Amino acid sequence: MEKLNSQIVIYKAKDGQTKLDVRFDGETVWLSQRQMAELFDCSIDNVSLHLKNIFKEAELSEKSVVEEFSLTATDGKNYSVKHYNLDAIISVAYRVNSMRGTQFRIWATQKLREYIVKGFVLDDERLKNPDLPFDYFEELESTIADIRTSEKRFYRKITDIYATSVDYDPTNDQSIVFFKTVQNKVHYAVTGSTAAEIVASRIDVSKKNLGLTNFRGIKPKKEEVVIAKNYYNKEELTQLNALVEQYLIFATEQARRRIPMKMSDWNEKLHGFLTINDRNILQDAGKISHELMVEIAEKKFDEYKSIEARQDVDFDEIALSAIESVKNSGRVKIINIKKVKLK
């Protein structure tokens, strides 16, 4: 039997809720053990063990949930591979010990609770907005298009791309560490330094605005001096833009081909992009820690503010001295002028 064109994607929506996008062929979905391992982010052996136990415990009948489909391997030959329907996929999801499995169970529990309480389950968002795309990859492609046309700085765009990962969770510590690692790789590729090294080496009280090239307002603020991209020059920003544009093109193609991307996948692709472009590849955490960088930057900023304060005092003293000198010369009479309100 030919393989059916079915797919399941588990992902975090913009509102933080876990969602599923299911692409049916007929009345069910068929996935191989390898596809289930990818879906739940675990090993094929793990999936195989759970399936054996499911059949052994008579939770499901193997004959009713398994079909063999013909697959073409990389050697060009066709092989018969076992695929499992939606019932088997759900059973594995309730047994697998991974973050993706947990996400599925959270989603399933929410829907089951709604059914028990109300007696039915509705897709409210789809009913309220029938004209909006509800296919995960169509929505993803639209999101990437928005990122490409946005006026955000290039550096922010690359973090937005990573946020489209199916396993991205902004509240998860692993996601936070991952973002910092990726950001450092990008910094190193463009400048040859990590974020901490950029700040520590470029902040300079003898330079205008402490060496910062990007900041809001007339003068840099304390919170701005610890941000590496604020020290980028025009050429470095151009290089960063080129790197991000490659990412955006690739992300669009992955969405069109219906290939879900995890954070680890993006990390591998980043390494590939940097290698192809003959860029520096960061191999370690760098020579300066984030904590040391903050200490150095804040100390330099305080020194910068002290110098500014002394310069302001010196200017005031010079101005007062000049006024006194003019007064004492007798050549100019200082007149106090009262403000009169015009009627």
C-alpha positions as CSV (number, residue, x, y, z in Angstrom):
1,M,0.0,0.0,0.0
2,E,1.3,3.5,-0.8
3,K,2.1,5.8,2.0
4,L,-0.6,8.3,2.9
5,N,0.1,12.0,3.1
6,S,-0.6,12.6,6.8
7,Q,1.1,14.7,9.5
8,I,0.8,15.9,13.1
9,V,2.4,19.0,14.6
10,I,2.5,19.9,18.3
11,Y,3.4,23.5,18.9
12,K,3.0,26.5,21.2
13,A,0.6,29.2,19.9
14,K,1.3,32.9,20.4
15,D,-1.1,32.9,23.4
16,G,1.1,30.3,25.1
17,Q,-1.4,27.5,24.7
18,T,-0.4,24.1,23.3
19,K,-2.1,23.3,20.0
20,L,-2.2,20.5,17.5
21,D,-2.3,20.7,13.7
22,V,-3.4,17.4,12.2
23,R,-3.4,16.6,8.5
24,F,-5.7,13.7,7.9
25,D,-5.8,11.3,5.0
26,G,-9.2,9.8,5.1
27,E,-10.5,9.4,8.7
28,T,-7.1,8.9,10.4
29,V,-3.4,9.7,10.5
30,W,-0.6,7.2,9.8
31,L,2.9,7.7,11.2
32,S,5.9,5.3,11.3
33,Q,7.9,4.8,14.5
34,R,10.5,7.2,13.2
35,Q,7.9,9.9,12.6
36,M,6.5,9.3,16.1
37,A,10.0,9.6,17.6
38,E,10.4,13.0,15.8
39,L,6.9,14.1,16.9
40,F,7.5,13.4,20.5
41,D,11.2,14.2,20.5
42,C,12.4,10.8,21.8
43,S,14.2,7.7,20.4
44,I,12.8,5.2,18.0
45,D,13.6,2.5,20.5
46,N,11.5,4.3,23.1
47,V,8.5,4.4,20.7
48,S,9.0,0.7,19.8
49,L,9.1,-0.3,23.5
50,H,5.8,1.6,24.2
51,L,4.1,0.1,21.3
52,K,5.1,-3.4,22.4
53,N,3.7,-2.8,25.8
54,I,0.5,-1.3,24.4
55,F,-0.1,-4.5,22.4
56,K,1.0,-6.8,25.2
57,E,-1.4,-5.1,27.7
58,A,-4.2,-5.4,25.1
59,E,-4.7,-1.6,25.2
60,L,-5.0,-1.8,21.4
61,S,-5.1,-4.6,18.9
62,E,-2.0,-4.5,16.6
63,K,-4.1,-5.8,13.7
64,S,-6.5,-2.9,13.9
65,V,-4.0,0.0,14.2
66,V,-1.1,-1.1,12.0
67,E,-0.7,-0.9,8.2
68,E,2.4,-1.4,6.0
69,F,3.2,1.4,3.5
70,S,5.8,1.4,0.7
71,L,8.6,3.9,1.3
72,T,11.5,4.9,-1.1
73,A,14.8,4.9,0.7
74,T,17.9,7.0,-0.1
75,D,19.2,4.0,-2.1
76,G,16.3,4.3,-4.5
77,K,14.7,1.0,-3.4
78,N,11.2,0.6,-2.0
79,Y,10.7,-0.9,1.4
80,S,7.6,-1.9,3.3
81,V,7.4,0.0,6.6
82,K,4.9,-0.3,9.4
83,H,2.7,2.7,10.1
84,Y,0.4,3.3,13.1
85,N,-2.9,5.1,13.1
86,L,-4.2,7.9,15.4
87,D,-5.3,5.5,18.2
88,A,-1.7,4.1,18.5
89,I,-0.2,7.6,18.3
90,I,-2.4,8.8,21.1
91,S,-1.5,5.8,23.3
92,V,2.2,6.3,22.7
93,A,1.7,10.0,23.6
94,Y,0.3,9.1,27.0
95,R,3.4,6.9,27.8
96,V,6.4,8.8,26.3
97,N,8.5,10.7,28.8
98,S,9.5,13.9,27.0
99,M,8.5,17.6,26.9
100,R,6.7,17.0,23.6
101,G,4.7,14.2,25.2
102,T,3.9,16.4,28.1
103,Q,2.7,19.1,25.8
104,F,0.4,16.6,24.1
105,R,-1.0,15.4,27.4
106,I,-1.7,19.0,28.5
107,W,-3.6,19.6,25.3
108,A,-5.5,16.3,25.5
109,T,-6.4,16.9,29.2
110,Q,-7.8,20.3,28.4
111,K,-10.0,18.9,25.6
112,L,-11.1,15.9,27.7
113,R,-12.1,18.2,30.6
114,E,-14.1,20.4,28.3
115,Y,-15.9,17.4,26.9
116,I,-16.7,16.0,30.4
117,V,-18.0,19.4,31.7
118,K,-19.8,20.6,28.6
119,G,-20.6,17.4,26.7
120,F,-18.9,18.7,23.6
121,V,-15.6,20.2,22.3
122,L,-15.6,23.1,19.8
123,D,-12.7,24.9,18.1
124,D,-13.9,28.4,19.1
125,E,-11.2,30.3,17.2
126,R,-12.0,28.6,13.9
127,L,-15.7,29.2,14.3
128,K,-15.2,32.9,15.2
129,N,-12.7,33.5,12.3
130,P,-13.7,31.1,9.4
131,D,-11.6,33.1,6.9
132,L,-8.3,32.8,8.7
133,P,-5.8,30.0,7.9
134,F,-5.8,27.2,10.5
135,D,-3.1,25.1,8.9
136,Y,0.0,25.4,11.1
137,F,2.3,25.8,8.1
138,E,0.2,28.4,6.4
139,E,0.1,30.3,9.6
140,L,3.9,29.9,10.0
141,E,4.5,31.1,6.5
142,S,2.4,34.2,7.2
143,T,4.3,34.8,10.4
144,I,7.7,34.6,8.7
145,A,6.4,37.0,6.0
146,D,5.5,39.5,8.7
147,I,9.0,39.2,10.2
148,R,10.6,39.8,6.8
149,T,8.6,43.0,6.2
150,S,8.8,44.3,9.8
151,E,10.9,47.3,10.7
152,K,12.5,45.5,13.6
153,R,16.3,45.5,13.8
154,F,17.9,42.6,12.1
155,Y,19.1,41.1,15.4
156,R,15.5,41.0,16.7
157,K,14.3,39.3,13.6
158,I,16.6,36.3,14.1
159,T,15.2,35.8,17.7
160,D,11.7,36.0,16.2
161,I,12.6,33.2,13.8
162,Y,13.7,30.9,16.6
163,A,10.4,31.7,18.4
164,T,8.6,29.9,15.6
165,S,10.2,26.5,16.7
166,V,7.6,23.9,17.5
167,D,9.2,23.2,20.9
168,Y,9.8,26.9,21.8
169,D,8.5,27.8,25.3
170,P,9.4,31.3,26.5
171,T,8.9,30.2,30.2
172,N,11.3,27.3,29.8
173,D,14.8,27.7,31.2
174,Q,16.2,25.7,28.3
175,S,14.7,28.1,25.8
176,I,16.3,31.1,27.6
177,V,19.7,29.4,27.6
178,F,19.3,28.4,23.9
179,F,18.5,32.0,22.9
180,K,21.6,33.2,24.7
181,T,23.8,30.6,23.0
182,V,22.4,31.3,19.5
183,Q,22.8,35.1,20.0
184,N,26.4,34.6,21.0
185,K,27.1,32.5,17.9
186,V,25.7,35.3,15.7
187,H,27.7,38.0,17.5
188,Y,30.8,35.9,17.1
189,A,30.2,35.2,13.4
190,V,29.9,38.9,12.7
191,T,32.5,40.4,15.0
192,G,34.8,37.6,16.2
193,S,33.6,38.2,19.8
194,T,30.8,37.1,22.1
195,A,28.3,39.6,23.4
196,A,30.2,40.0,26.7
197,E,33.5,40.4,24.9
198,I,32.0,43.1,22.5
199,V,30.8,45.2,25.4
200,A,33.9,44.8,27.5
201,S,36.3,45.6,24.7
202,R,34.3,48.5,23.1
203,I,33.0,50.5,25.9
204,D,35.3,53.5,26.4
205,V,34.9,56.6,28.5
206,S,37.2,58.5,26.2
207,K,35.0,58.0,23.2
208,K,31.8,59.8,22.3
209,N,28.8,58.2,24.0
210,L,31.0,55.6,25.5
211,G,31.6,54.1,22.1
212,L,27.9,53.2,21.6
213,T,26.5,53.6,18.1
214,N,22.9,52.7,18.7
215,F,20.8,54.0,21.6
216,R,17.6,56.0,22.3
217,G,17.6,59.6,23.1
218,I,20.4,62.1,23.3
219,K,22.8,60.1,25.6
220,P,23.1,56.4,26.3
221,K,21.3,55.0,29.4
222,K,22.7,52.5,31.9
223,E,20.6,49.6,30.6
224,E,21.8,50.3,27.1
225,V,25.5,49.9,27.7
226,V,25.3,46.2,28.4
227,I,23.7,45.3,25.0
228,A,26.2,44.1,22.5
229,K,24.4,45.2,19.3
230,N,24.4,48.8,20.5
231,Y,28.2,48.8,19.7
232,Y,27.8,47.5,16.1
233,N,29.1,49.7,13.3
234,K,27.3,50.1,9.9
235,E,29.3,47.3,8.2
236,E,28.6,44.8,11.0
237,L,24.9,45.6,10.8
238,T,25.0,45.0,7.0
239,Q,26.6,41.6,7.5
240,L,24.0,40.7,10.2
241,N,21.2,41.7,7.8
242,A,22.6,39.3,5.1
243,L,22.8,36.4,7.6
244,V,19.3,37.0,8.8
245,E,17.9,37.2,5.3
246,Q,19.3,33.8,4.5
247,Y,17.6,32.5,7.6
248,L,14.3,34.0,6.6
249,I,14.4,32.6,3.1
250,F,15.2,29.1,4.5
251,A,12.5,29.4,7.1
252,T,9.9,30.2,4.4
253,E,11.0,27.2,2.3
254,Q,10.7,24.9,5.3
255,A,7.2,26.1,6.0
256,R,6.2,25.6,2.3
257,R,7.6,22.1,2.4
258,R,5.6,21.5,5.7
259,I,8.8,20.7,7.6
260,P,8.5,21.6,11.3
261,M,11.6,23.0,12.9
262,K,12.8,22.5,16.5
263,M,15.2,24.8,18.3
264,S,18.0,22.2,17.8
265,D,17.3,22.1,14.1
266,W,17.7,25.9,13.8
267,N,21.0,25.6,15.8
268,E,22.3,23.0,13.3
269,K,21.2,25.2,10.3
270,L,22.9,28.2,11.9
271,H,26.2,26.2,12.0
272,G,25.7,25.3,8.4
273,F,25.1,28.9,7.3
274,L,28.1,30.1,9.1
275,T,30.3,27.3,7.7
276,I,29.1,28.0,4.1
277,N,29.7,31.7,4.5
278,D,33.2,31.0,5.9
279,R,32.3,32.7,9.2
280,N,33.9,32.3,12.6
281,I,32.3,29.4,14.6
282,L,32.0,29.9,18.4
283,Q,33.4,26.8,20.1
284,D,33.0,27.8,23.8
285,A,31.3,30.3,26.1
286,G,34.0,33.0,25.5
287,K,36.6,34.6,27.7
288,I,34.4,37.0,29.6
289,S,31.3,36.0,31.6
290,H,28.0,38.0,31.4
291,E,28.3,38.9,35.0
292,L,31.9,40.3,34.6
293,M,30.8,42.2,31.5
294,V,27.9,43.9,33.4
295,E,30.3,44.8,36.2
296,I,32.8,46.4,33.7
297,A,30.1,48.2,31.8
298,E,28.3,49.7,34.8
299,K,31.6,50.8,36.3
300,K,32.5,52.6,33.0
301,F,29.1,54.1,32.8
302,D,29.4,55.5,36.4
303,E,32.8,56.9,35.5
304,Y,31.3,58.4,32.3
305,K,28.5,60.1,34.3
306,S,31.0,61.5,36.8
307,I,33.1,63.1,34.0
308,E,29.9,64.6,32.6
309,A,28.9,66.0,36.0
310,R,32.4,67.6,36.4
311,Q,32.2,69.1,33.0
312,D,28.8,70.6,33.7
313,V,30.2,72.1,37.0
314,D,33.2,73.5,35.2
315,F,31.0,75.1,32.6
316,D,28.8,76.7,35.2
317,E,31.8,78.1,37.0
318,I,33.2,79.6,33.8
319,A,29.9,81.1,32.9
320,L,29.5,82.7,36.4
321,S,33.1,84.0,36.3
322,A,32.5,85.6,32.9
323,I,29.3,87.3,34.2
324,E,31.1,88.6,37.3
325,S,34.0,89.9,35.2
326,V,31.5,91.9,33.0
327,K,29.8,93.3,36.0
328,N,33.0,94.5,37.6
329,S,34.3,96.1,34.4
330,G,31.4,98.6,34.6
331,R,31.0,98.6,30.9
332,V,27.7,96.7,31.0
333,K,24.8,97.3,33.2
334,I,22.8,94.2,34.2
335,I,19.0,95.0,34.0
336,N,16.4,92.8,35.7
337,I,13.4,92.5,33.3
338,K,10.0,91.7,34.8
339,K,7.7,89.5,32.7
340,V,4.5,91.4,32.0
341,K,1.4,89.5,31.1
342,L,-0.2,91.0,27.9
343,K,-3.9,91.6,28.0
